[in-house]
Amino acid sequence: MSGHSKWSTIKRKKGANDAQRAKIFTKIAREIIVAVKAGGPDPANNASLKDVIAKARSNNMPNDNINRTIKKAAGAGDTADYFPMTYEGYGPGGVAVIVEALTDNKNRTAADVRAAFSKYGGNMGTTGCVSFMFDHKGIIIIEDEDGELDEDEVTMDALEAGAEDVSIENGVIEIDTVPNEVGAVREALEEKYTIASAEDTMVPQTTTTLTDEKQITNMRKMLDVLEDNDDVQNVYHSWDMPDEE
């Protein structure tokens, strides 16, 4: 879950779903645990939990896994306490990077994230050093690779549901919302459309293009290492990522 191009993000996420479904489920389970402990086990009364459950289902997480995690977090089993942490810095070539984590060991996670930055030619900075370069938005994605949807109708439905903007490119409909309304807009649209993803995200105001092959390779490796870390939930960056072969 990273980057500026949402289509690139979807392609990366799909590849990860095929290769590392268990790891993705682990990350989502942590979000469920945090949501339940903060607002209770009933999604009808816990908007955060309702949103995480929708995210879990969009990633094909089995209902048994979801329900078991909710019960454990509600007290039917022991679960660790996870704390949200955010790290900021620069990757190769000055690419701005934000890393969001849920961790039960802050020292371990900080060390792992710092090592990933350092190993691949980046450097971790202080809180706030790059976040001002990003806008906090809600992004809903509807895939229409076959071109079967009426783009004008989808746009009208999205705007009526409370969306701020709609863009359509290469069979992907990207719907922008204010962050705290992404769940409500998703609910309004999912009655009629299949939602590929609906999440709060950080969108870079400008992007950085890398032309040096070593920097491109190192940037990819850095993202892979960060996203492979169980503590890391999201990685946002300003890299204008080229399409992966």
N, C-alpha and C positions, 0 to 999 in steps of 0.2 A: 504494500500500500504506500506508494511513494510517487513523487514527481509531479510534473505539471501536465503532461499529456495524459488524459484519463484513458485514452485508447491504449497507450503503452502500458499504463497501470493495469488495465484489464488483462492484457496479454501476459504480463508478468504474473499476475495473480492466478490466471488459469493454469500457467505452467507450474506454479507452486502447488496448486490444488492437486494436480496429477501426481507430482513427485513427493509432496510433503503434507498430505492431508492431516496426518496426526499432529504435526507441528502447528498448523493453522488452528486446529481444534483446541490445542493447548492454550494458544494465545487468546482465543475467544472465550474459553472457559474462565480464564483469569478476569476478563471483562465482566462475565456473568457474576462471578463471585463478588467483585467489587460493587457491582450494581445492586445485588441482593443485600449485601451488608449495609449499603448506604440507604436503600429505600424499601427493603422488604421483598418477599418472594412472589408477590402477586403482580404480574405485568399490567393488570388493569389499573393498578394504583401506583405503578412505578414506571414512568415514561422511559427512563434510562434502560431499565431491564427489557422493556418492550422493544426498544430499538436494537439492543444487543441480540435478542432472540431473532429478530428479523435478519440481522447480519449473519447470525449462525445458520439460519435456514438458507440464505442466499449462497452460503459457502457449502451447502449440502451436509451440514452437521446433523447427524441423526437425532430425532426427538428424544430417544432414550438418553443420549449423552447430555442433551440440554436439560432434561428434567432431573437427571441424576446430579448434575452440577448445582442446579438450583436448590435441591434438597440438602446437599452437603453444605452449601453456603448458609442455608437457613438454620443449620444446627443438627442435621441428621448425620453429619460426619465432620471430621476435623478438616479445616482448610486453613492455609496460611493467610496471614494478612499481607496484602499487596499495596504498595504505596506508589502513587503516580510520580514519575520523575521526567523532566525534560532536559535534554542536552542540546547545545547548539555549537556550531563551528563551521569550518570550511573544508571542503574536499579538494581534490586535485584541481588546479586551475582556478581556484577561488570560488568554486561552486558552494552556495550557501546550503547548509544541511541542518535540519531539526530532527531530533530523535526523541520519540515519546516511549516511555517504558512503564511497565507495572512490575515492581520487584519486591521480593521479601528480603533482599540483601542489597542495600544501596551502595555499599563499598564495592561489592563484586560487579554490579552493573556498571558503575562509573568507570571502573578499571577496564572492563571489557570494551565499553564504547570508546574510551580514550585510546585504547590499543588499536582499535579498528581505524580510527582517524589517523593515528601516527604511522601505522604500517603501510598505508597506501597513499602517503603524501599529503595528508590533510592535517588539520590541527583543531582540537576541541577548544572552544572559547568560553566566555562567561555568559551567564543567562542574559538574554536580550541582545546579544551581539549580531544576530541575523534575523530574529523573529519579526523585526519591524519591516523587513523586506517581503513579508508574506501577508496575505489577507485570509482571515478565518471565514470559511464558507461552508454551507451544506451543499453537497453534490449528489444528485441522483442520476443514475445511468440506466437508460433503456436501450437495449441492443435491437437493431433492426437491419441486420446484415442482408436480409432478402428484400428489403425495401417494401415490405407489405403494409407498413403503417402510413397513415395519412399525416404528413409532417405538420400541416396546418392545424389539424384536429388535435394532435398531441400537444402542440404549442399552446393552443387555446385552453385545453384541459389543464395543462401545467400552470398557466398564468391564473386561471380561475381558482386553482387549488392553493394559490399563494406563492408561487415561484417568482423569483425576481428576473430571471432571464433563461432563455433556452437557446442552445446552439446544436446544430446537426452537422456531422461530418463523418464520412466513411462508414455509414451504417450505425453510427453511435449517436444517440440523443442524450445530451448532457444538460441537466436542469439544475440551475443555481438557486439556492434559497439562503435565507439568513440561517445561521447555525441552529438556533433553538426551534426552528420550524421544519427541519428536514423530516422529522418523524411524521408530523401532521400532513405534509405534502405527499410523502411516500404512501401513507394510508389512503389518501384520497385517490391516488393514481393506481395503486395496486389492485383496486377493484376491476380495473379495465385493462391494465398493462402488466407485463412481466418485468419486474424490477431486477436489474442485474446487481446493483449495489446502491446503497443510500447511506452516506456517512458524512460526519463533520470532517473537514480537511483543511489543510493550510495550502493556499495557492500562491505561488511566487508572483510578485508584481512584474518582474522581468526575469528572463532566463539567460543562462550562460551556455555558450556553445564551445565545446572542446574540439580542437582539431589535432592535437598531439595524440598519437596512437597509444603511447604509454599512459598518458593521463586518462584516456578513455578506458583502457583496460583496468587501470587502478580504481577508477570511479565505479565501474561495474563490480569489481571484486569487493570494494568497500561496502557497497549497497548489499551485496549478497551476504557478506559476513554479518552486517548489522541485522538484516531481515531474518537471518538464520538463528539469531540469538532468541531464546525463549522469552527473555525479559522484555525484548523490544516489541512494542505493539505497532508503531507506525514510524516510517521514515519519510520525511518530506524534503525535497531538494529543488534547487533552481536550475538543474541541468536540463538543457534541451536534448533529451535523450534520443539518440538515433534509433530507428527501428531495429529490433533484434532479428537476426536471420533465423 
